[in-house]
Amino acid sequence: MSAITAKLQQQALLVMLLACSISLCLYWRDVPGALQMGTADAGSTKAKPLTDLYPRWYGARELLLHHRDPYGPEVSREIQIAYYGRALNPALASDRLDQKRFAYPAYVVFLMAPTIFMAFPTVQIVFWWLLAAVAASSIWFWLRFLRLHLTGTALVAVFTLGLTCLPMLQGLNLLQLGVVVAGLIASASLCLVSGHFFLAGTLLAIATIKPQMSFFPIAWFLLWALGAWELRKSLTWGFGVGLLTLVLASEYLLPGWLMRYPSALAAYSEYQYAPPLLSTLLPRAAFWVSSILAVLGVTVFCWRVRQSPADSVWFAIALLFVMTLTVSVLPTVNALFNQVLLFPAILLGIRYRRFLTQGSRINQLIFYLICGCGFLPWMLAGILMVVRPNVHDKLYLAMWSAPLYSSFGLPVVVFLFLILLCRALAAESPDEPEDASLAGAGAL
């Protein structure tokens, strides 16, 4: 009877997750029109829906086919005309928008090279399916990295959760290369567990196509390699050789780009105006204090566990800490789609749910509160799909934006969860944290 009851509970949970995912997909389909209707009188310049991929694709095409500088003002002007119908004038207050320049490292053109002979509408379709495949593969890689063995029902639930969460929906909608970077970090992590250190380093080198998104994870991987240099040095060699190859090959195509790229990145940070996530949630002084404390705390933790094997829970926690820092304290990484880096934290929570819920009552309470906060966007989206707020309601915009804004609390929730898990594991084995292997954890 207990086995039948457990199976029914799993099926009921799956049905609930599917319903929430459908409501979230419907919400994501309707929210652009709803928000546009609510701000119809704003009078601001609107960009055409060419996605975030267009500047990368157009810059790569111009460089490879016509030998033009993708960072140059002429190419930037043509990209702006494609988006806005005219070139922007930064001197005008009304034109201080996202300038849609080519702001990636030059070697991103190698990723875009197979598409330069296609029409951009075709490229959009091809890349959407490619990113969807990368997203699904990333979930599978994280499952294998964390040694999480799931039943068929739970596996469907996890893939449904991962592919329909708001960060992933936004990343696919915008055709964001951040989905690729997250996939590269996932595959590099799995390579470490499998002993393929050089390949892991090479994948991390490719992940530098978004340096602000990959900086902290790469720093942790390299620190971990120093923890047992003779055994792990091939990780550093793979990263160094891979990055040097990309830089030299792109320097051959576009001489001098490396000297001009910092100014392009600085300009991007100015016109994009994407301050760190925590700075939007906290006063300036509190932001700096909390950021410094978080970075120092994570650095100390990573230093302590740098000798842990790749299949240990401490390695996984350190990686999740640095990825949480990435989307919390770094500028230009506060966009919702970057939170795809946090998905393995959900899997780690599934991994250790029984361990945490069987602890003290305070631990149980905190764990369930964290789960509730993490699941809040799904619940709000479901409510909106039922209520369908009237456009004449003064709370219209606030209600439609609620799932989006609630998602920005996820990094804080993940950080609290990781601290809770560390405390629980340290209480279990305070003297030898490096012995806590993922291989021995339970399954679902």
C-alpha positions as CSV (number, residue, x, y, z in Angstrom):
1,M,0.0,0.0,0.0
2,S,2.9,2.4,0.9
3,A,4.5,1.8,-2.5
4,I,1.2,2.5,-4.3
5,T,0.7,5.6,-2.2
6,A,4.2,6.9,-3.0
7,K,3.7,6.3,-6.7
8,L,0.4,8.2,-6.6
9,Q,2.1,11.0,-4.8
10,Q,4.8,11.2,-7.5
11,Q,2.2,11.2,-10.3
12,A,0.2,13.9,-8.6
13,L,3.4,16.0,-8.1
14,L,4.2,15.5,-11.8
15,V,0.7,16.6,-12.9
16,M,1.1,19.7,-10.7
17,L,4.5,20.5,-12.2
18,L,3.2,20.1,-15.7
19,A,0.3,22.4,-14.9
20,C,2.6,25.0,-13.5
21,S,4.9,24.7,-16.5
22,I,2.1,25.1,-18.9
23,S,0.8,28.2,-17.0
24,L,4.4,29.6,-17.0
25,C,4.7,29.1,-20.8
26,L,1.3,30.7,-21.3
27,Y,2.4,33.6,-19.1
28,W,5.6,34.0,-21.0
29,R,3.6,34.1,-24.3
30,D,1.3,36.8,-23.0
31,V,3.5,38.9,-20.8
32,P,5.2,41.0,-23.6
33,G,1.8,42.1,-25.0
34,A,0.4,42.7,-21.5
35,L,3.4,44.9,-20.5
36,Q,3.4,46.7,-23.8
37,M,-0.3,47.5,-23.4
38,G,0.3,48.8,-19.9
39,T,3.1,51.1,-21.1
40,A,1.6,52.0,-24.5
41,D,1.8,55.8,-23.7
42,A,5.4,55.7,-22.7
43,G,6.6,56.9,-26.2
44,S,10.0,55.2,-26.0
45,T,11.8,53.9,-29.0
46,K,11.1,50.2,-29.5
47,A,13.6,47.7,-31.0
48,K,12.5,45.1,-33.5
49,P,12.5,41.6,-32.2
50,L,15.7,40.5,-33.8
51,T,16.9,38.8,-30.5
52,D,20.3,39.2,-28.8
53,L,21.8,37.0,-31.5
54,Y,21.6,39.4,-34.4
55,P,24.7,41.6,-33.5
56,R,26.8,38.5,-33.1
57,W,25.6,37.0,-36.4
58,Y,25.8,40.3,-38.3
59,G,29.3,41.1,-37.0
60,A,30.6,37.6,-37.8
61,R,29.1,37.7,-41.3
62,E,30.7,41.1,-42.0
63,L,34.1,40.0,-40.6
64,L,34.2,36.6,-42.4
65,L,32.6,37.6,-45.7
66,H,33.6,41.2,-46.1
67,H,36.6,41.6,-43.8
68,R,35.0,44.5,-41.9
69,D,35.7,45.3,-38.2
70,P,32.6,44.2,-36.2
71,Y,33.5,46.7,-33.5
72,G,33.7,49.6,-35.9
73,P,31.2,52.4,-36.0
74,E,29.9,51.5,-39.5
75,V,28.9,48.0,-38.5
76,S,27.4,49.3,-35.3
77,R,25.4,51.8,-37.2
78,E,24.0,49.1,-39.6
79,I,23.1,46.9,-36.6
80,Q,21.2,49.9,-35.0
81,I,19.3,50.6,-38.2
82,A,18.2,46.9,-38.3
83,Y,16.9,47.2,-34.8
84,Y,15.6,50.8,-34.6
85,G,15.2,51.8,-38.2
86,R,17.9,54.5,-37.7
87,A,21.3,55.0,-36.2
88,L,21.3,56.1,-32.6
89,N,22.8,59.4,-31.4
90,P,24.2,58.9,-27.9
91,A,24.2,62.7,-27.4
92,L,20.4,62.6,-27.3
93,A,18.7,61.6,-24.1
94,S,16.0,59.7,-26.1
95,D,18.7,57.6,-27.8
96,R,20.5,56.4,-24.7
97,L,19.2,52.9,-25.3
98,D,20.8,49.5,-25.7
99,Q,23.0,50.3,-28.7
100,K,23.1,46.7,-29.9
101,R,26.8,46.7,-30.7
102,F,29.0,43.7,-31.3
103,A,30.4,43.4,-27.8
104,Y,31.6,39.8,-27.6
105,P,35.2,38.6,-27.9
106,A,36.1,38.3,-31.6
107,Y,36.4,34.5,-31.4
108,V,32.6,34.2,-31.1
109,V,32.6,34.4,-34.9
110,F,33.9,30.8,-35.0
111,L,30.6,29.8,-33.3
112,M,28.6,31.8,-35.7
113,A,30.6,30.8,-38.8
114,P,28.3,28.0,-40.0
115,T,25.3,30.4,-40.2
116,I,26.8,33.4,-42.1
117,F,25.5,32.1,-45.5
118,M,21.9,31.8,-44.1
119,A,19.2,34.4,-43.9
120,F,18.7,35.6,-40.4
121,P,15.1,34.2,-40.0
122,T,16.6,30.8,-40.8
123,V,19.4,31.4,-38.3
124,Q,16.8,32.2,-35.7
125,I,15.1,28.9,-36.2
126,V,18.3,26.9,-36.3
127,F,19.7,28.6,-33.2
128,W,16.5,28.1,-31.2
129,W,16.6,24.4,-31.7
130,L,20.3,24.4,-31.0
131,L,19.9,26.2,-27.8
132,A,17.0,24.0,-26.8
133,A,19.2,20.9,-27.4
134,V,22.1,22.5,-25.4
135,A,19.6,23.3,-22.5
136,A,18.3,19.7,-22.4
137,S,21.9,18.4,-22.6
138,S,23.0,20.7,-19.8
139,I,20.3,19.2,-17.5
140,W,21.5,15.7,-18.3
141,F,25.1,16.7,-17.7
142,W,24.2,18.2,-14.3
143,L,22.3,15.1,-13.3
144,R,25.3,12.9,-14.1
145,F,27.7,15.4,-12.4
146,L,25.7,15.3,-9.2
147,R,25.2,11.5,-9.4
148,L,21.4,12.0,-9.2
149,H,19.5,8.9,-10.2
150,L,15.8,9.6,-10.9
151,T,12.8,7.5,-11.7
152,G,11.1,8.1,-15.0
153,T,8.5,10.3,-13.4
154,A,11.0,12.4,-11.6
155,L,13.1,12.7,-14.7
156,V,10.2,14.1,-16.7
157,A,9.5,16.5,-13.8
158,V,13.1,17.7,-13.7
159,F,13.4,18.3,-17.5
160,T,10.0,20.0,-17.4
161,L,11.1,22.3,-14.6
162,G,14.4,23.1,-16.3
163,L,13.2,23.8,-19.8
164,T,10.2,25.9,-18.8
165,C,11.6,28.0,-16.0
166,L,11.6,31.8,-16.6
167,P,15.4,32.1,-17.1
168,M,15.4,29.4,-19.7
169,L,12.3,30.7,-21.5
170,Q,13.9,34.1,-21.7
171,G,17.2,32.7,-22.9
172,L,15.5,30.7,-25.6
173,N,13.3,33.7,-26.6
174,L,16.2,36.0,-26.9
175,L,18.5,33.4,-28.4
176,Q,21.0,34.2,-25.7
177,L,24.5,32.7,-25.9
178,G,24.4,32.5,-22.1
179,V,22.6,29.2,-22.6
180,V,25.6,27.9,-24.4
181,V,28.0,29.2,-21.7
182,A,25.9,27.5,-19.0
183,G,26.1,24.3,-21.1
184,L,29.8,24.5,-21.4
185,I,30.2,24.9,-17.7
186,A,28.0,21.9,-17.1
187,S,29.9,19.8,-19.6
188,A,33.3,20.9,-18.2
189,S,32.1,19.8,-14.7
190,L,31.1,16.4,-16.0
191,C,34.4,16.1,-17.7
192,L,36.2,16.6,-14.4
193,V,34.2,13.9,-12.8
194,S,35.0,11.6,-15.7
195,G,38.8,12.4,-15.5
196,H,39.0,14.3,-18.8
197,F,40.8,17.4,-17.4
198,F,42.3,18.7,-20.6
199,L,38.9,18.6,-22.4
200,A,37.3,20.4,-19.4
201,G,39.9,23.2,-19.6
202,T,39.2,23.6,-23.4
203,L,35.5,23.8,-22.8
204,L,36.1,26.5,-20.2
205,A,38.2,28.4,-22.7
206,I,35.3,28.5,-25.1
207,A,33.0,29.6,-22.3
208,T,34.9,32.9,-22.2
209,I,32.8,34.1,-25.1
210,K,30.8,35.6,-22.2
211,P,33.7,36.5,-19.9
212,Q,31.5,38.2,-17.2
213,M,29.4,35.1,-17.0
214,S,32.3,32.6,-16.9
215,F,34.9,34.5,-14.8
216,F,34.0,33.2,-11.3
217,P,33.4,29.6,-12.3
218,I,36.7,29.5,-14.2
219,A,38.5,31.1,-11.2
220,W,37.2,28.2,-9.1
221,F,38.2,25.5,-11.5
222,L,41.7,26.9,-11.7
223,L,42.0,27.3,-7.9
224,W,40.8,23.6,-7.7
225,A,43.5,22.6,-10.1
226,L,46.2,24.3,-7.9
227,G,44.9,22.2,-5.0
228,A,46.5,19.1,-6.4
229,W,48.7,20.4,-9.2
230,E,50.4,17.2,-10.3
231,L,47.1,15.4,-10.7
232,R,45.0,18.3,-12.2
233,K,47.5,20.4,-14.1
234,S,46.1,19.3,-17.4
235,L,42.9,21.3,-16.7
236,T,45.0,24.4,-16.6
237,W,46.9,23.4,-19.7
238,G,43.6,22.7,-21.6
239,F,42.3,26.1,-20.6
240,G,45.5,27.9,-21.5
241,V,46.0,26.2,-24.9
242,G,42.3,26.5,-25.8
243,L,42.1,30.2,-24.9
244,L,45.5,31.0,-26.7
245,T,44.3,29.2,-29.8
246,L,41.0,31.2,-29.9
247,V,42.8,34.5,-29.3
248,L,45.5,33.9,-31.9
249,A,43.1,32.6,-34.5
250,S,40.8,35.6,-34.0
251,E,43.8,38.0,-34.0
252,Y,44.8,36.6,-37.4
253,L,41.3,37.4,-38.7
254,L,41.0,40.8,-37.0
255,P,44.5,42.2,-36.1
256,G,44.4,44.4,-33.0
257,W,41.0,43.4,-31.7
258,L,42.3,42.4,-28.4
259,M,43.5,45.9,-27.7
260,R,40.2,47.4,-28.7
261,Y,38.0,44.9,-27.0
262,P,38.3,46.4,-23.4
263,S,36.9,49.7,-24.7
264,A,34.0,47.9,-26.4
265,L,33.3,46.1,-23.2
266,A,33.4,49.3,-21.2
267,A,31.0,51.0,-23.7
268,Y,28.7,48.0,-23.4
269,S,28.5,48.3,-19.6
270,E,27.6,52.0,-20.0
271,Y,24.9,51.9,-22.5
272,Q,23.5,48.5,-21.3
273,Y,23.3,49.9,-17.7
274,A,22.9,46.6,-16.0
275,P,24.0,47.1,-12.4
276,P,24.6,44.1,-10.2
277,L,21.5,42.3,-9.0
278,L,22.1,42.9,-5.3
279,S,22.5,46.7,-6.0
280,T,18.9,46.8,-7.2
281,L,17.7,45.1,-4.0
282,L,19.8,46.8,-1.4
283,P,20.9,50.4,-0.6
284,R,24.3,51.3,-2.0
285,A,26.2,50.9,1.3
286,A,24.5,47.6,2.1
287,F,25.2,46.3,-1.4
288,W,28.9,46.9,-1.1
289,V,29.2,45.5,2.4
290,S,27.1,42.4,1.5
291,S,29.0,41.9,-1.8
292,I,32.4,42.1,-0.1
293,L,31.4,39.7,2.7
294,A,29.9,37.3,0.2
295,V,33.0,37.3,-2.1
296,L,35.3,36.9,0.9
297,G,33.2,34.2,2.4
298,V,33.0,32.2,-0.8
299,T,36.7,32.7,-1.4
300,V,37.6,31.3,2.0
301,F,35.2,28.4,1.5
302,C,36.7,27.6,-1.9
303,W,40.2,27.7,-0.5
304,R,39.3,25.3,2.2
305,V,37.8,22.7,-0.2
306,R,40.2,23.2,-3.1
307,Q,41.7,19.7,-2.5
308,S,38.3,18.0,-2.6
309,P,37.8,15.5,-5.4
310,A,35.5,16.6,-8.3
311,D,32.8,14.1,-7.3
312,S,32.6,15.5,-3.8
313,V,29.6,17.5,-2.6
314,W,32.0,20.2,-1.5
315,F,33.3,20.7,-5.0
316,A,29.7,21.0,-6.2
317,I,28.8,23.5,-3.5
318,A,31.8,25.6,-4.2
319,L,30.9,25.7,-7.9
320,L,27.3,26.7,-7.1
321,F,28.5,29.4,-4.7
322,V,30.6,31.0,-7.4
323,M,27.8,30.7,-10.0
324,T,25.4,32.3,-7.5
325,L,27.9,35.1,-7.0
326,T,28.1,35.6,-10.7
327,V,24.4,36.5,-11.1
328,S,24.4,38.5,-7.8
329,V,27.4,40.8,-7.6
330,L,28.8,41.2,-11.2
331,P,27.6,44.0,-13.4
332,T,25.8,43.1,-16.7
333,V,24.9,39.6,-15.4
334,N,21.7,40.6,-13.7
335,A,19.4,39.7,-16.6
336,L,17.0,36.9,-15.8
337,F,18.3,34.5,-18.4
338,N,21.7,34.3,-16.6
339,Q,20.0,32.5,-13.8
340,V,20.2,29.3,-15.8
341,L,23.5,28.9,-13.8
342,L,21.4,28.3,-10.7
343,F,19.5,25.3,-12.0
344,P,22.0,22.7,-10.6
345,A,21.2,24.1,-7.1
346,I,17.6,22.8,-7.6
347,L,19.1,19.4,-8.4
348,L,21.3,19.5,-5.4
349,G,18.3,20.4,-3.3
350,I,16.5,17.3,-4.6
351,R,19.6,15.3,-3.9
352,Y,19.8,16.2,-0.2
353,R,16.1,16.9,0.5
354,R,15.7,14.0,2.9
355,F,19.0,14.9,4.7
356,L,17.8,18.4,5.3
357,T,14.2,17.6,6.2
358,Q,15.3,15.0,8.7
359,G,17.4,17.6,10.6
360,S,16.4,20.1,13.2
361,R,13.1,21.9,13.0
362,I,14.8,25.1,12.2
363,N,16.6,23.5,9.2
364,Q,13.3,22.0,8.1
365,L,11.5,25.4,8.3
366,I,14.3,27.2,6.4
367,F,14.4,24.5,3.8
368,Y,10.6,24.7,3.1
369,L,10.7,28.5,3.1
370,I,13.5,28.4,0.5
371,C,11.5,25.9,-1.6
372,G,8.4,28.1,-1.4
373,C,10.4,31.2,-2.4
374,G,12.0,29.4,-5.3
375,F,8.7,28.1,-6.6
376,L,7.0,31.5,-6.2
377,P,7.3,32.5,-9.9
378,W,5.4,29.4,-11.0
379,M,2.6,30.0,-8.4
380,L,2.2,33.7,-9.4
381,A,2.2,32.8,-13.1
382,G,-0.6,30.3,-12.5
383,I,-2.6,32.8,-10.5
384,L,-2.2,35.4,-13.4
385,M,-3.4,32.9,-16.0
386,V,-6.6,32.4,-13.9
387,V,-7.2,35.9,-12.8
388,R,-6.2,37.7,-16.1
389,P,-6.0,41.2,-14.5
390,N,-7.9,44.0,-16.3
391,V,-5.8,46.5,-18.2
392,H,-7.6,49.4,-16.5
393,D,-6.6,48.3,-13.1
394,K,-3.9,50.5,-11.6
395,L,-2.1,47.5,-10.3
396,Y,-2.1,45.9,-13.8
397,L,1.6,46.3,-14.5
398,A,2.6,45.3,-11.0
399,M,0.6,42.1,-11.2
400,W,1.9,41.1,-14.7
401,S,5.5,41.9,-13.6
402,A,5.2,39.9,-10.3
403,P,6.6,36.6,-11.6
404,L,9.5,38.3,-13.3
405,Y,10.5,40.3,-10.2
406,S,10.0,37.4,-7.8
407,S,12.5,35.4,-9.9
408,F,15.2,38.0,-9.1
409,G,15.2,36.8,-5.5
410,L,16.3,33.3,-6.6
411,P,20.1,34.0,-6.2
412,V,19.5,35.0,-2.6
413,V,17.4,31.9,-2.0
414,V,20.1,29.7,-3.5
415,F,22.8,31.3,-1.5
416,L,20.8,30.7,1.7
417,F,20.2,27.1,0.7
418,L,23.9,26.5,0.1
419,I,24.7,27.9,3.5
420,L,22.1,25.7,5.1
421,L,23.5,22.6,3.3
422,C,27.0,23.4,4.4
423,R,26.0,23.8,8.0
424,A,24.1,20.5,7.9
425,L,27.0,18.6,6.3
426,A,29.6,20.1,8.5
427,A,27.6,19.1,11.6
428,E,27.5,15.5,10.1
429,S,31.2,15.3,9.4
430,P,33.0,18.4,10.7
431,D,36.6,17.1,10.6
432,E,36.8,15.6,7.1
433,P,34.6,17.6,4.6
434,E,36.5,16.3,1.6
435,D,35.2,12.8,2.2
436,A,31.6,13.7,1.5
437,S,31.2,12.1,-1.9
438,L,28.2,12.6,-4.2
439,A,28.3,9.0,-5.1
440,G,26.9,7.9,-1.8
441,A,23.8,10.1,-1.7
442,G,20.3,8.8,-2.1
443,A,18.2,8.7,-5.3
444,L,14.7,9.7,-6.2
